């Protein structure tokens, strides 16, 4: 009985130590500088109700959360790409990776906003 209890407890604890897979990314090339693209990413996320938890212009990274159950977390990375830049998004939902196609509306809004800006 004692051995069975120890094995059961060990199996339960091993399940707690398992990590979820890293979220897949989705990206788009942009015809603007990385500074302009990162500012647009911040604007789009803030307008959608995300709280910007961390933004680092040197790293080109933005971490934002949406305080809606079960909790959305978005990580945006903006990198120089030739004469423009590339914005890449990944997200989790309740701690699990969000399918990358669910990020398409954010990326479309970002592209539209940057195409409309002179």
N, CA, C and O atoms as CSV, one atom per row, in Angstrom:
chain,resi,resn,atom,element,x,y,z
A,1,UNK,N,N,0.827,-1.198,0.000
A,1,UNK,CA,C,0.000,0.000,0.000
A,1,UNK,C,C,0.874,1.266,0.000
A,1,UNK,O,O,0.601,2.219,-0.730
A,2,UNK,N,N,1.897,1.259,0.806
A,2,UNK,CA,C,2.779,2.418,0.907
A,2,UNK,C,C,3.517,2.653,-0.418
A,2,UNK,O,O,3.670,3.795,-0.850
A,3,UNK,N,N,3.971,1.575,-1.055
A,3,UNK,CA,C,4.675,1.687,-2.333
A,3,UNK,C,C,3.731,2.250,-3.396
A,3,UNK,O,O,4.130,3.104,-4.188
A,4,UNK,N,N,2.489,1.778,-3.418
A,4,UNK,CA,C,1.508,2.267,-4.392
A,4,UNK,C,C,1.256,3.758,-4.183
A,4,UNK,O,O,1.145,4.505,-5.155
A,5,UNK,N,N,1.166,4.194,-2.943
A,5,UNK,CA,C,0.943,5.602,-2.639
A,5,UNK,C,C,2.129,6.450,-3.101
A,5,UNK,O,O,1.937,7.532,-3.656
A,6,UNK,N,N,3.340,5.971,-2.878
A,6,UNK,CA,C,4.545,6.700,-3.298
A,6,UNK,C,C,4.595,6.787,-4.827
A,6,UNK,O,O,4.912,7.844,-5.373
A,7,UNK,N,N,4.287,5.696,-5.516
A,7,UNK,CA,C,4.269,5.705,-6.983
A,7,UNK,C,C,3.212,6.657,-7.519
A,7,UNK,O,O,3.460,7.387,-8.478
A,8,UNK,N,N,2.040,6.654,-6.908
A,8,UNK,CA,C,0.972,7.552,-7.340
A,8,UNK,C,C,1.372,9.011,-7.134
A,8,UNK,O,O,1.157,9.845,-8.014
A,9,UNK,N,N,1.943,9.316,-5.994
A,9,UNK,CA,C,2.390,10.679,-5.711
A,9,UNK,C,C,3.504,11.107,-6.666
A,9,UNK,O,O,3.520,12.249,-7.126
A,10,UNK,N,N,4.432,10.202,-6.966
A,10,UNK,CA,C,5.518,10.509,-7.900
A,10,UNK,C,C,4.981,10.798,-9.292
A,10,UNK,O,O,5.421,11.741,-9.948
A,11,UNK,N,N,4.026,9.984,-9.745
A,11,UNK,CA,C,3.430,10.200,-11.065
A,11,UNK,C,C,2.696,11.531,-11.115
A,11,UNK,O,O,2.760,12.232,-12.126
A,12,UNK,N,N,2.015,11.884,-10.064
A,12,UNK,CA,C,1.289,13.149,-10.018
A,12,UNK,C,C,2.253,14.330,-10.079
A,12,UNK,O,O,2.002,15.308,-10.783
A,13,UNK,N,N,3.358,14.236,-9.338
A,13,UNK,CA,C,4.343,15.318,-9.342
A,13,UNK,C,C,5.045,15.433,-10.687
A,13,UNK,O,O,5.396,16.541,-11.093
A,14,UNK,N,N,5.259,14.334,-11.385
A,14,UNK,CA,C,5.881,14.386,-12.704
A,14,UNK,C,C,4.985,15.132,-13.683
A,14,UNK,O,O,5.478,15.832,-14.568
A,15,UNK,N,N,3.689,14.988,-13.533
A,15,UNK,CA,C,2.749,15.712,-14.390
A,15,UNK,C,C,2.821,17.206,-14.163
A,15,UNK,O,O,2.607,17.985,-15.091
A,16,UNK,N,N,3.121,17.616,-12.940
A,16,UNK,CA,C,3.246,19.046,-12.631
A,16,UNK,C,C,4.501,19.642,-13.250
A,16,UNK,O,O,4.535,20.829,-13.572
A,17,UNK,N,N,5.524,18.827,-13.417
A,17,UNK,CA,C,6.791,19.326,-13.940
A,17,UNK,C,C,6.799,19.431,-15.455
A,17,UNK,O,O,7.705,20.040,-16.026
A,18,UNK,N,N,5.810,18.852,-16.114
A,18,UNK,CA,C,5.764,18.903,-17.578
A,18,UNK,C,C,5.509,20.331,-18.037
A,18,UNK,O,O,4.712,21.055,-17.439
A,19,UNK,N,N,6.188,20.724,-19.092
A,19,UNK,CA,C,6.010,22.068,-19.622
A,19,UNK,C,C,5.195,21.998,-20.900
A,19,UNK,O,O,5.230,21.001,-21.621
A,20,UNK,N,N,4.473,23.053,-21.168
A,20,UNK,CA,C,3.711,23.094,-22.406
A,20,UNK,C,C,4.652,23.488,-23.547
A,20,UNK,O,O,5.662,24.153,-23.317
A,21,UNK,N,N,4.327,23.084,-24.759
A,21,UNK,CA,C,5.198,23.424,-25.885
A,21,UNK,C,C,5.223,24.933,-26.125
A,21,UNK,O,O,4.284,25.650,-25.777
A,22,UNK,N,N,6.298,25.389,-26.717
A,22,UNK,CA,C,6.429,26.810,-27.037
A,22,UNK,C,C,5.407,27.183,-28.109
A,22,UNK,O,O,5.170,26.406,-29.034
A,23,UNK,N,N,4.804,28.358,-27.996
A,23,UNK,CA,C,3.824,28.766,-29.007
A,23,UNK,C,C,4.483,29.008,-30.360
A,23,UNK,O,O,5.617,29.480,-30.442
A,24,UNK,N,N,3.747,28.676,-31.417
A,24,UNK,CA,C,4.233,28.926,-32.774
A,24,UNK,C,C,4.108,30.412,-33.079
A,24,UNK,O,O,3.274,31.108,-32.502
A,25,UNK,N,N,4.934,30.880,-33.978
A,25,UNK,CA,C,4.921,32.300,-34.324
A,25,UNK,C,C,4.277,32.508,-35.690
A,25,UNK,O,O,4.193,31.595,-36.512
A,26,UNK,N,N,3.831,33.723,-35.898
A,26,UNK,CA,C,3.283,34.142,-37.184
A,26,UNK,C,C,3.858,35.520,-37.441
A,26,UNK,O,O,3.827,36.371,-36.552
A,27,UNK,N,N,4.381,35.764,-38.634
A,27,UNK,CA,C,5.021,37.041,-38.907
A,27,UNK,C,C,4.680,37.611,-40.261
A,27,UNK,O,O,4.183,36.918,-41.148
A,28,UNK,N,N,4.962,38.904,-40.398
A,28,UNK,CA,C,4.744,39.608,-41.661
A,28,UNK,C,C,5.897,40.568,-41.909
A,28,UNK,O,O,6.411,41.179,-40.972
A,29,UNK,N,N,6.308,40.703,-43.171
A,29,UNK,CA,C,7.302,41.734,-43.488
A,29,UNK,C,C,6.603,43.090,-43.574
A,29,UNK,O,O,5.461,43.185,-44.024
A,30,UNK,N,N,7.295,44.123,-43.141
A,30,UNK,CA,C,6.730,45.475,-43.154
A,30,UNK,C,C,7.711,46.414,-43.844
A,30,UNK,O,O,8.926,46.261,-43.713
A,31,UNK,N,N,7.182,47.378,-44.572
A,31,UNK,CA,C,8.017,48.314,-45.339
A,31,UNK,C,C,8.336,49.573,-44.554
A,31,UNK,O,O,8.456,50.656,-45.128
A,32,UNK,N,N,8.476,49.431,-43.223
A,32,UNK,CA,C,8.817,50.574,-42.364
A,32,UNK,C,C,9.962,50.160,-41.451
A,32,UNK,O,O,10.286,48.978,-41.336
A,33,UNK,N,N,10.568,51.149,-40.806
A,33,UNK,CA,C,11.664,50.849,-39.884
A,33,UNK,C,C,11.139,50.059,-38.685
A,33,UNK,O,O,9.941,50.048,-38.401
A,34,UNK,N,N,12.055,49.409,-38.002
A,34,UNK,CA,C,11.645,48.615,-36.846
A,34,UNK,C,C,11.085,49.491,-35.719
A,34,UNK,O,O,10.222,49.045,-34.963
A,35,UNK,N,N,11.572,50.742,-35.601
A,35,UNK,CA,C,11.042,51.642,-34.572
A,35,UNK,C,C,9.585,52.002,-34.861
A,35,UNK,O,O,8.753,52.009,-33.954
A,36,UNK,N,N,9.281,52.298,-36.113
A,36,UNK,CA,C,7.903,52.641,-36.497
A,36,UNK,C,C,7.011,51.416,-36.327
A,36,UNK,O,O,5.883,51.525,-35.845
A,37,UNK,N,N,7.511,50.264,-36.718
A,37,UNK,CA,C,6.718,49.026,-36.595
A,37,UNK,C,C,6.433,48.704,-35.137
A,37,UNK,O,O,5.315,48.317,-34.801
A,38,UNK,N,N,7.432,48.859,-34.260
A,38,UNK,CA,C,7.208,48.560,-32.850
A,38,UNK,C,C,6.199,49.520,-32.234
A,38,UNK,O,O,5.373,49.107,-31.420
A,39,UNK,N,N,6.254,50.798,-32.609
A,39,UNK,CA,C,5.266,51.765,-32.115
A,39,UNK,C,C,3.864,51.381,-32.575
A,39,UNK,O,O,2.902,51.517,-31.819
A,40,UNK,N,N,3.743,50.901,-33.811
A,40,UNK,CA,C,2.440,50.479,-34.328
A,40,UNK,C,C,1.945,49.235,-33.601
A,40,UNK,O,O,0.752,49.118,-33.321
A,41,UNK,N,N,2.844,48.306,-33.293
A,41,UNK,CA,C,2.465,47.109,-32.527
A,41,UNK,C,C,1.920,47.516,-31.167
A,41,UNK,O,O,0.885,47.011,-30.731
A,42,UNK,N,N,2.611,48.425,-30.500
A,42,UNK,CA,C,2.145,48.912,-29.193
A,42,UNK,C,C,0.761,49.536,-29.299
A,42,UNK,O,O,-0.104,49.275,-28.464
A,43,UNK,N,N,0.547,50.359,-30.323
A,43,UNK,CA,C,-0.751,51.011,-30.511
A,43,UNK,C,C,-1.859,49.998,-30.757
A,43,UNK,O,O,-2.928,50.090,-30.153
A,44,UNK,N,N,-1.615,49.032,-31.641
A,44,UNK,CA,C,-2.637,48.030,-31.977
A,44,UNK,C,C,-3.012,47.223,-30.737
A,44,UNK,O,O,-4.194,47.020,-30.461
A,45,UNK,N,N,-2.016,46.767,-29.997
A,45,UNK,CA,C,-2.308,45.974,-28.798
A,45,UNK,C,C,-3.055,46.794,-27.749
A,45,UNK,O,O,-4.018,46.309,-27.155
A,46,UNK,N,N,-2.619,48.029,-27.517
A,46,UNK,CA,C,-3.283,48.877,-26.523
A,46,UNK,C,C,-4.724,49.167,-26.924
A,46,UNK,O,O,-5.610,49.157,-26.069
A,47,UNK,N,N,-4.979,49.425,-28.204
A,47,UNK,CA,C,-6.337,49.700,-28.661
A,47,UNK,C,C,-7.238,48.475,-28.542
A,47,UNK,O,O,-8.453,48.609,-28.395
A,48,UNK,N,N,-6.657,47.300,-28.603
A,48,UNK,CA,C,-7.425,46.059,-28.447
A,48,UNK,C,C,-7.633,45.677,-26.984
A,48,UNK,O,O,-8.257,44.656,-26.695
A,49,UNK,N,N,-7.117,46.489,-26.058
A,49,UNK,CA,C,-7.334,46.235,-24.640
A,49,UNK,C,C,-6.226,45.480,-23.937
A,49,UNK,O,O,-6.361,45.122,-22.767
A,50,UNK,N,N,-5.135,45.235,-24.638
A,50,UNK,CA,C,-4.006,44.548,-24.005
A,50,UNK,C,C,-3.255,45.514,-23.096
A,50,UNK,O,O,-3.128,46.700,-23.401
A,51,UNK,N,N,-2.766,45.001,-21.995
A,51,UNK,CA,C,-1.923,45.770,-21.090
A,51,UNK,C,C,-0.478,45.436,-21.458
A,51,UNK,O,O,-0.080,44.272,-21.460
A,52,UNK,N,N,0.288,46.460,-21.764
A,52,UNK,CA,C,1.688,46.268,-22.136
A,52,UNK,C,C,2.475,46.040,-20.848
A,52,UNK,O,O,2.589,46.940,-20.015
A,53,UNK,N,N,3.007,44.855,-20.694
A,53,UNK,CA,C,3.757,44.527,-19.483
A,53,UNK,C,C,5.228,44.860,-19.627
A,53,UNK,O,O,5.900,45.201,-18.654
A,54,UNK,N,N,5.725,44.756,-20.860
A,54,UNK,CA,C,7.143,45.022,-21.084
A,54,UNK,C,C,7.332,45.406,-22.547
A,54,UNK,O,O,6.792,44.760,-23.445
A,55,UNK,N,N,8.097,46.456,-22.771
A,55,UNK,CA,C,8.438,46.851,-24.139
A,55,UNK,C,C,9.889,47.311,-24.131
A,55,UNK,O,O,10.270,48.197,-23.365
A,56,UNK,N,N,10.685,46.702,-24.987
A,56,UNK,CA,C,12.097,47.028,-25.060
A,56,UNK,C,C,12.448,47.350,-26.509
A,56,UNK,O,O,12.484,46.460,-27.359
A,57,UNK,N,N,12.706,48.625,-26.785
A,57,UNK,CA,C,12.993,49.062,-28.150
A,57,UNK,C,C,14.298,48.480,-28.674
A,57,UNK,O,O,14.397,48.167,-29.861
A,58,UNK,N,N,15.298,48.329,-27.815
A,58,UNK,CA,C,16.583,47.784,-28.260
A,58,UNK,C,C,16.461,46.317,-28.670
A,58,UNK,O,O,17.066,45.892,-29.654
A,59,UNK,N,N,15.690,45.557,-27.927
A,59,UNK,CA,C,15.481,44.148,-28.259
A,59,UNK,C,C,14.379,43.965,-29.294
A,59,UNK,O,O,14.267,42.907,-29.912
A,60,UNK,N,N,13.566,45.004,-29.478
A,60,UNK,CA,C,12.446,44.904,-30.412
A,60,UNK,C,C,11.377,43.966,-29.920
A,60,UNK,O,O,10.749,43.267,-30.715
A,61,UNK,N,N,11.157,43.936,-28.608
A,61,UNK,CA,C,10.224,42.978,-28.024
A,61,UNK,C,C,9.137,43.670,-27.219
A,61,UNK,O,O,9.388,44.651,-26.520
A,62,UNK,N,N,7.923,43.141,-27.329
A,62,UNK,CA,C,6.780,43.639,-26.575
A,62,UNK,C,C,6.071,42.434,-25.977
A,62,UNK,O,O,5.784,41.465,-26.680
A,63,UNK,N,N,5.789,42.491,-24.673
A,63,UNK,CA,C,4.992,41.476,-23.997
A,63,UNK,C,C,3.725,42.152,-23.495
A,63,UNK,O,O,3.786,43.172,-22.809
A,64,UNK,N,N,2.580,41.582,-23.840
A,64,UNK,CA,C,1.302,42.168,-23.451
A,64,UNK,C,C,0.346,41.073,-22.990
A,64,UNK,O,O,0.447,39.924,-23.420
A,65,UNK,N,N,-0.583,41.443,-22.110
A,65,UNK,CA,C,-1.575,40.500,-21.609
A,65,UNK,C,C,-2.964,41.115,-21.745
A,65,UNK,O,O,-3.140,42.331,-21.683
A,66,UNK,N,N,-3.923,40.248,-21.930
A,66,UNK,CA,C,-5.323,40.648,-21.970
A,66,UNK,C,C,-5.976,40.023,-20.755
A,66,UNK,O,O,-6.047,38.800,-20.641
A,67,UNK,N,N,-6.450,40.857,-19.853
A,67,UNK,CA,C,-6.989,40.375,-18.590
A,67,UNK,C,C,-8.419,39.877,-18.759
A,67,UNK,O,O,-9.345,40.361,-18.108
A,68,UNK,N,N,-8.575,38.926,-19.622
A,68,UNK,CA,C,-9.869,38.296,-19.866
A,68,UNK,C,C,-9.678,36.804,-19.670
A,68,UNK,O,O,-8.704,36.241,-20.170
A,69,UNK,N,N,-10.577,36.153,-18.957
A,69,UNK,CA,C,-10.410,34.737,-18.673
A,69,UNK,C,C,-10.355,33.954,-19.953
A,69,UNK,O,O,-11.147,34.256,-20.847
A,70,UNK,N,N,-9.519,33.002,-20.123
A,70,UNK,CA,C,-8.536,32.446,-19.196
A,70,UNK,C,C,-7.184,33.129,-19.274
A,70,UNK,O,O,-6.206,32.597,-18.748
A,71,UNK,N,N,-7.096,34.266,-19.897
A,71,UNK,CA,C,-5.851,35.023,-19.949
A,71,UNK,C,C,-5.086,34.813,-21.242
A,71,UNK,O,O,-4.650,33.704,-21.550
A,72,UNK,N,N,-4.932,35.876,-21.981
A,72,UNK,CA,C,-4.164,35.851,-23.223
A,72,UNK,C,C,-2.859,36.587,-23.004
A,72,UNK,O,O,-2.833,37.644,-22.374
A,73,UNK,N,N,-1.784,36.035,-23.519
A,73,UNK,CA,C,-0.479,36.679,-23.447
A,73,UNK,C,C,0.095,36.694,-24.859
A,73,UNK,O,O,0.169,35.657,-25.518
A,74,UNK,N,N,0.499,37.869,-25.316
A,74,UNK,CA,C,1.058,38.024,-26.658
A,74,UNK,C,C,2.491,38.507,-26.540
A,74,UNK,O,O,2.794,39.411,-25.761
A,75,UNK,N,N,3.364,37.899,-27.319
A,75,UNK,CA,C,4.745,38.369,-27.424
A,75,UNK,C,C,4.959,38.789,-28.872
A,75,UNK,O,O,4.760,38.003,-29.799
A,76,UNK,N,N,5.366,40.031,-29.048
A,76,UNK,CA,C,5.658,40.567,-30.382
A,76,UNK,C,C,7.148,40.872,-30.455
A,76,UNK,O,O,7.737,41.422,-29.525
A,77,UNK,N,N,7.729,40.505,-31.569
A,77,UNK,CA,C,9.134,40.804,-31.818
A,77,UNK,C,C,9.233,41.521,-33.152
A,77,UNK,O,O,8.689,41.058,-34.155
A,78,UNK,N,N,9.924,42.643,-33.164
A,78,UNK,CA,C,10.125,43.412,-34.393
A,78,UNK,C,C,11.620,43.458,-34.662
A,78,UNK,O,O,12.401,43.904,-33.820
A,79,UNK,N,N,12.013,42.994,-35.844
A,79,UNK,CA,C,13.431,42.957,-36.202
A,79,UNK,C,C,13.642,43.654,-37.540
A,79,UNK,O,O,12.762,43.631,-38.402
A,80,UNK,N,N,14.809,44.275,-37.716
A,80,UNK,CA,C,15.123,44.846,-39.032
A,80,UNK,C,C,15.181,43.731,-40.072
A,80,UNK,O,O,15.651,42.627,-39.796
A,81,UNK,N,N,14.696,44.041,-41.270
A,81,UNK,CA,C,14.668,43.039,-42.343
A,81,UNK,C,C,14.889,43.759,-43.669
A,81,UNK,O,O,13.952,44.290,-44.265
A,82,UNK,N,N,16.134,43.770,-44.120
A,82,UNK,CA,C,16.456,44.489,-45.354
A,82,UNK,C,C,16.227,45.980,-45.167
A,82,UNK,O,O,16.771,46.589,-44.246
A,83,UNK,N,N,15.418,46.566,-46.048
A,83,UNK,CA,C,15.141,47.999,-45.934
A,83,UNK,C,C,13.925,48.274,-45.049
A,83,UNK,O,O,13.586,49.434,-44.819
A,84,UNK,N,N,13.277,47.247,-44.558
A,84,UNK,CA,C,12.103,47.408,-43.697
A,84,UNK,C,C,12.286,46.678,-42.378
A,84,UNK,O,O,13.343,46.753,-41.752
A,85,UNK,N,N,11.250,45.978,-41.969
A,85,UNK,CA,C,11.302,45.226,-40.719
A,85,UNK,C,C,10.370,44.025,-40.823
A,85,UNK,O,O,9.638,43.875,-41.802
A,86,UNK,N,N,10.405,43.186,-39.818
A,86,UNK,CA,C,9.533,42.018,-39.756
A,86,UNK,C,C,8.934,41.960,-38.359
A,86,UNK,O,O,9.658,42.010,-37.365
A,87,UNK,N,N,7.612,41.854,-38.285
A,87,UNK,CA,C,6.911,41.708,-37.012
A,87,UNK,C,C,6.487,40.253,-36.867
A,87,UNK,O,O,5.885,39.676,-37.773
A,88,UNK,N,N,6.806,39.674,-35.730
A,88,UNK,CA,C,6.472,38.285,-35.444
A,88,UNK,C,C,5.701,38.243,-34.135
A,88,UNK,O,O,6.115,38.846,-33.144
A,89,UNK,N,N,4.571,37.525,-34.131
A,89,UNK,CA,C,3.743,37.398,-32.941
A,89,UNK,C,C,3.632,35.937,-32.536
A,89,UNK,O,O,3.641,35.041,-33.380
A,90,UNK,N,N,3.528,35.710,-31.228
A,90,UNK,CA,C,3.175,34.413,-30.685
A,90,UNK,C,C,2.276,34.686,-29.483
A,90,UNK,O,O,2.315,35.774,-28.909
A,91,UNK,N,N,1.468,33.699,-29.105
A,91,UNK,CA,C,0.533,33.938,-28.011
A,91,UNK,C,C,0.223,32.655,-27.258
A,91,UNK,O,O,0.319,31.550,-27.791
A,92,UNK,N,N,-0.154,32.842,-25.998
A,92,UNK,CA,C,-0.658,31.740,-25.192
A,92,UNK,C,C,-2.026,32.126,-24.660
A,92,UNK,O,O,-2.356,33.303,-24.518
A,93,UNK,N,N,-2.797,31.119,-24.376
A,93,UNK,CA,C,-4.162,31.288,-23.882
A,93,UNK,C,C,-4.327,30.331,-22.722
A,93,UNK,O,O,-4.361,29.115,-22.913
A,94,UNK,N,N,-4.428,30.874,-21.515
A,94,UNK,CA,C,-4.524,30.024,-20.337
A,94,UNK,C,C,-3.281,29.174,-20.142
A,94,UNK,O,O,-3.359,28.069,-19.605
A,95,UNK,N,N,-2.128,29.684,-20.576
A,95,UNK,CA,C,-0.881,28.956,-20.438
A,95,UNK,C,C,-0.595,27.973,-21.565
A,95,UNK,O,O,0.483,27.382,-21.608
A,96,UNK,N,N,-1.545,27.790,-22.478
A,96,UNK,CA,C,-1.348,26.880,-23.618
A,96,UNK,C,C,-1.107,27.696,-24.877
A,96,UNK,O,O,-1.633,28.802,-25.005
A,97,UNK,N,N,-0.319,27.167,-25.811
A,97,UNK,CA,C,-0.055,27.906,-27.051
A,97,UNK,C,C,-1.351,28.159,-27.823
A,97,UNK,O,O,-2.199,27.276,-27.948
A,98,UNK,N,N,-1.479,29.351,-28.324
A,98,UNK,CA,C,-2.618,29.721,-29.157
A,98,UNK,C,C,-2.260,29.388,-30.602
A,98,UNK,O,O,-1.141,29.672,-31.030
A,99,UNK,N,N,-3.173,28.796,-31.361
A,99,UNK,CA,C,-2.862,28.502,-32.771
A,99,UNK,C,C,-2.436,29.788,-33.484
A,99,UNK,O,O,-3.067,30.831,-33.310
A,100,UNK,N,N,-1.375,29.718,-34.281
A,100,UNK,CA,C,-0.835,30.938,-34.891
A,100,UNK,C,C,-1.814,31.651,-35.815
A,100,UNK,O,O,-1.713,32.867,-35.978
A,101,UNK,N,N,-2.757,30.938,-36.424
A,101,UNK,CA,C,-3.707,31.611,-37.315
A,101,UNK,C,C,-4.656,32.533,-36.556
A,101,UNK,O,O,-5.289,33.391,-37.170
A,102,UNK,N,N,-4.771,32.381,-35.246
A,102,UNK,CA,C,-5.614,33.273,-34.444
A,102,UNK,C,C,-4.984,34.655,-34.293
A,102,UNK,O,O,-5.637,35.590,-33.829
A,103,UNK,N,N,-3.709,34.786,-34.688
A,103,UNK,CA,C,-3.020,36.071,-34.623
A,103,UNK,C,C,-3.186,36.880,-35.905
A,103,UNK,O,O,-2.785,38.042,-35.962
A,104,UNK,N,N,-3.766,36.280,-36.917
A,104,UNK,CA,C,-3.927,36.960,-38.207
A,104,UNK,C,C,-4.677,38.289,-38.116
A,104,UNK,O,O,-4.276,39.243,-38.782
A,105,UNK,N,N,-5.759,38.398,-37.314
A,105,UNK,CA,C,-6.425,39.707,-37.219
A,105,UNK,C,C,-5.502,40.815,-36.694
A,105,UNK,O,O,-5.558,41.946,-37.179
A,106,UNK,N,N,-4.664,40.501,-35.720
A,106,UNK,CA,C,-3.719,41.506,-35.215
A,106,UNK,C,C,-2.709,41.900,-36.280
A,106,UNK,O,O,-2.408,43.081,-36.455
A,107,UNK,N,N,-2.188,40.905,-36.992
A,107,UNK,CA,C,-1.210,41.196,-38.043
A,107,UNK,C,C,-1.839,41.970,-39.198
A,107,UNK,O,O,-1.205,42.860,-39.764
A,108,UNK,N,N,-3.082,41.637,-39.552
A,108,UNK,CA,C,-3.779,42.366,-40.623
A,108,UNK,C,C,-4.004,43.819,-40.232
A,108,UNK,O,O,-3.820,44.728,-41.041
A,109,UNK,N,N,-4.406,44.025,-38.978
A,109,UNK,CA,C,-4.612,45.398,-38.513
A,109,UNK,C,C,-3.296,46.181,-38.521
A,109,UNK,O,O,-3.268,47.359,-38.874
A,110,UNK,N,N,-2.226,45.521,-38.133
A,110,UNK,CA,C,-0.906,46.152,-38.158
A,110,UNK,C,C,-0.509,46.538,-39.578
A,110,UNK,O,O,-0.055,47.658,-39.812
A,111,UNK,N,N,-0.675,45.626,-40.521
A,111,UNK,CA,C,-0.347,45.923,-41.922
A,111,UNK,C,C,-1.202,47.060,-42.455
A,111,UNK,O,O,-0.683,47.951,-43.128
A,112,UNK,N,N,-2.500,47.052,-42.171
A,112,UNK,CA,C,-3.409,48.090,-42.643
A,112,UNK,C,C,-3.013,49.449,-42.076
A,112,UNK,O,O,-2.986,50.450,-42.792
A,113,UNK,N,N,-2.710,49.471,-40.794
A,113,UNK,CA,C,-2.323,50.737,-40.139
A,113,UNK,C,C,-1.053,51.300,-40.755
A,113,UNK,O,O,-0.966,52.500,-41.013
A,114,UNK,N,N,-0.076,50.447,-40.992
A,114,UNK,CA,C,1.197,50.936,-41.547
A,114,UNK,C,C,1.098,51.280,-43.020
A,114,UNK,O,O,1.862,52.116,-43.503
A,115,UNK,N,N,0.179,50.658,-43.748
A,115,UNK,CA,C,-0.031,51.004,-45.158
A,115,UNK,C,C,-0.735,52.346,-45.281
A,115,UNK,O,O,-0.514,53.079,-46.245
A,116,UNK,N,N,-1.583,52.672,-44.309
A,116,UNK,CA,C,-2.337,53.934,-44.345
A,116,UNK,C,C,-1.481,55.114,-43.907
A,116,UNK,O,O,-1.724,56.244,-44.331
A,117,UNK,N,N,-0.469,54.863,-43.054
A,117,UNK,CA,C,0.395,55.953,-42.592
A,117,UNK,C,C,1.342,56.374,-43.721
A,117,UNK,O,O,1.913,55.526,-44.407
A,118,UNK,N,N,1.505,57.683,-43.909
A,118,UNK,CA,C,2.423,58.146,-44.975
A,118,UNK,C,C,3.867,57.925,-44.598
A,118,UNK,O,O,4.765,58.254,-45.373
